[in-house]
Amino acid sequence: IREIKRHSLIGSLATRYGVTDRLELELRLPYVYRDDSQRSRAISVGVGEDETFNATGNNIGDIEFSARYQLNGAGTGWPIFVGNLITTIPTGTSPFEVDFVQSTVGAMFPTELPTGSGYFSFQPSITVLYPTDPGVFFGNLSYSYNAETSENIGKVDPGDAIGLSFGMGFALNERSSFSLGYSHKHVFESEINGITLEGSEVNIGQLLIGYSFRYSAKTNINLSLGIGTTEDAQDVRLNLRVPMSFDDFLSEVGD
């Protein structure tokens, strides 16, 4: 029997650049800190006490490169469609590079926690926006292709994933807005050397609550809360983003 408590803290530095009025590029550099506390008990050997094992990990995470393109213009009566592509590069500590030790009979514990996935990932998606004053309906459909990789344990084929999210955002006043939505991701089974890894197929559902405040003409503060709705989802996920615009600086550089 095993109980695991996981805590993660991720700080990201992201840069966005508008190539045209419709095309935007983004580079995201994350730094990850993880802390796991595991408690286990072997039920087949008569062990009467729980054994605990703690592990941490902190390092750079997987770098992400994103591209977004608005497919049509606004004001035509149609929803706005945006095509997206996210490429994830395995720059973080790979889970296949982490050493394990055996403590309780039948239980393996990592000596260090990974900060990355260990494989390349490509996620195309389509976003739909439908403005209806004072609110905006939104939805997103995505598919994640996780590339096969060769590790010391053999060929690892991570399960691909399909995701769906939808919701509504509406303005509270000229500087504040609120959003409510739901996201669901289904991750298909993974394989190692052609053998399906039992328990690798998961469903991750989250209730999403967001708040945005326009601090100044060039700075926004965005806070979002995700509440897990399925067994495989994190209990709580809290994100704070502070996007800033540097239009004047870029104009001076261009001149």
TAJO-V280834 format. One record per backbone hydrogen bond with DSSP energy under -1.0 kcal/mol. CO is the residue of the C=O (numbers start at 0). NH is the residue of the N-H. Records with the same first field share a line. If there is no record, write none. Layout:
CO->NH / NH
//
This chain:
0->40
2->38
4->36
6->34
8->32
10->30
12->28
14->26
16->24
21->69
22->18 / 19
23->67
24->16
25->65
26->14
27->63
28->12
29->60
30->10
31->58
32->8
33->56
34->6
35->54
36->4
37->52
38->2
39->50
50->39
52->37
54->35
55->112
56->33
58->31
62->88
63->27
64->86
65->25
66->84
67->23
68->82
79->128
80->70
81->126
82->68
83->124
84->66
85->122
86->64
87->120
88->90
92->115
93->96
98->110
100->108
103->106
106->102
108->100
119->146
120->87
121->144
122->85
123->142
124->83
125->140
126->81
127->138
128->79
129->136
131->134
133->170
134->131
135->168
136->129
137->166
138->127
139->164
140->125
141->162
143->160
144->121
148->155
150->153
153->150
154->192
155->148
156->190
159->187
160->143
161->185
162->141
163->183
164->139
165->181
166->137
167->179
168->135
169->177
174->213
175->171 / 172
176->211
177->169
178->209
179->167
180->207
181->165
182->205
183->163
184->203
185->161
186->201
189->196
190->156
191->194
194->191
196->199
201->186
203->184
204->228
205->182
206->226
207->180
208->224
209->178
210->222
211->176
212->214 / 220
217->244
218->215
220->212
221->240
222->210
223->238
224->208
225->236
226->206
229->232
234->227
236->225
238->223
240->221
242->219
245->249
246->250
247->251
248->252
249->253
250->254
//
